[in-house]
Amino acid sequence: MLPVLRTNSLILRPFAQEDLPEILVLVQEREVAATTLNIPYPCTEAAIYDWFDLQLRELEAGEGLRWAVRLITTDELVGAMKLATHPEYESAELGYWIGKPYWGNGYASEAAQEVVRYAFSTLELNRIEAHAMVDNVGSAKVLRKLGLQEEGYHPQLIKKWGEFKDVKTYGLLREQWLNR
């Protein structure tokens, strides 16, 4: 069961089917889809329902934990957080997106900080890593703020919308997090 997590201004809870219309609105912004590997543009209602089914299967299999990130004060959906877990390695990959109307408010950092805390303190993972396209300066800033260190540069690692993109890998060990 995926726990509900809280921060000063956010609540992170499991996605529910009633979240899907709000998700669809937020991911229709090209700039949001452009910063992720898996959000299509334009995104369809069918794609959102497929994604919802996938995240339920991943949760059941213990492979992925996804939270809807909502404002405590208004209950507005602002984005999503994910830990793609690898229990056999005691590690996970952190992923997230925030809807464009909510950029610049620190929500990605605030939510990700709580997910990292949960990963290291409750799940007792040893390592968290994340990947960011080199041109996604905001995501790199969030990851560095969390204490993740740049570990690698991968030229033309992915192809997004017909264009090869360079990607950086960031990582953080539990012992580094404990000593922060």
Secondary structure, 3 states (H helix, E strand, C coil): CCCCEECCCEEEEECCHHHHHHHHHHHCCHHHHHCCCCCCCCCCHHHHHHHHHHHHHHHHHCCEEEEEEEECCCCCEEEEEEEEEEHHHCEEEEEEEECHHHCCCCHHHHHHHHHHHHHHHCCCCCEEEEEEECCCHHHHHHHHHCCCEEEEEEEEEEEECCEEEEEEEEEEEHHHHHCC
